[in-house]
Amino acid sequence: MADLIVVGKLFKVVKKDRALFAVALAQGGEFAFVLFQFAKVNGVLGADTVEPLISAVAISMFLTPLMFMAYEKRAISKDDTQINAREADIISHSGHEVILAGFGRLGTDLGRFLISAGVKPVIIDHDATNVDVLRKLGYEVYYGDITRLDLLEAAGAKEAKLLVITIGDITKSTMLIELVKKHYPHLKIVVNAHDRHACFKLMELNIDHIRRETFGSALALGQDALQQLGVDPYEAYRLARIFRKKDGEMMPELYQWHCEEEHYISHYQQKHAELETLMTRDLLADNDELDKAWTAKNPAL
């Protein structure tokens, strides 16, 4: 291992990757068994030499997965230590109407939208690397754990009107919502859910404004796909609206059964079949008059 780390240094492997380089190359390969056996049969090496070599290769193959696990655990622990060692930024903002918790892939686009619309939120993110990168791009982002009451207070929760949560971790989102409901009940909450099950967990907290993370993109892509298949743009738009409306109506009903798998699956299948029938019937319907109205309103299409 030490020799491989030296080799990594000679070949200018980045310092932080040298341990991984050594672990990856420490294992012997299956071809060694063939090579050593060939050497033994042809008298190149004696049996007393070949057998320890074969044992060494076998042991290295057995230990390598364990070494990878140890390396990964050490790397994660080191990253966590570095993150925890960084203190939260000092926030001295007041008078802002919106607090945006989370500025990752979803939060960044949302933040850009709000800022472009004239709403400047107080933005807080718990990913130190992400915060540093976004600051270089010109965003005013603060590092810290928004589930801390003192940080929430410093962000202006008393004066703010709205908390927008785009944190991917449902546990963190739940902690934040419970904290806000206890200490700042006046704050309205809008939150994203990673998937349907996360949505159900948020519904348990009586949150009304929940958006599934990829739902809007899925509908937009669906519209594009239908249009590429020759469906009229207006009809593709209508189908997307029908799907959105019916899915929204279906969620509270599915929520009632989300803890009972058999009933949930049965109800889901029933509702999906009804939605498929409705959309198919709409697609086949004669929408000439509606198409004319749509074209008149949107002559560029």
Secondary structure, 3 states (H helix, E strand, C coil): CHHHHHHHHHCCCCHHHHHHHHHHHCCCCCHHHHHHHHHHHCCCCCHHHHHHHHHHHHHHHHHHHHHHHHHHHHHHHHHHHHHHHCCCCCCCCCCCCEEEECCCHHHHHHHHHHHHCCCCCEEEECCHHHHHHHHHCCCCEEECCCCCHHHHHHCCCCCCCEEEECCCCHHHHHHHHHHHHHHCCCCEEEEEECCHHHHHHHHCCCCCEEEECCHHHHHHHHHHHHHHCCCCHHHHHHHHHHHHHHHHHHHHHHHCCCCCHHHHHHHHHHHHHHHHHHHHHHHHCCCHHHHHHHHHHCCCC
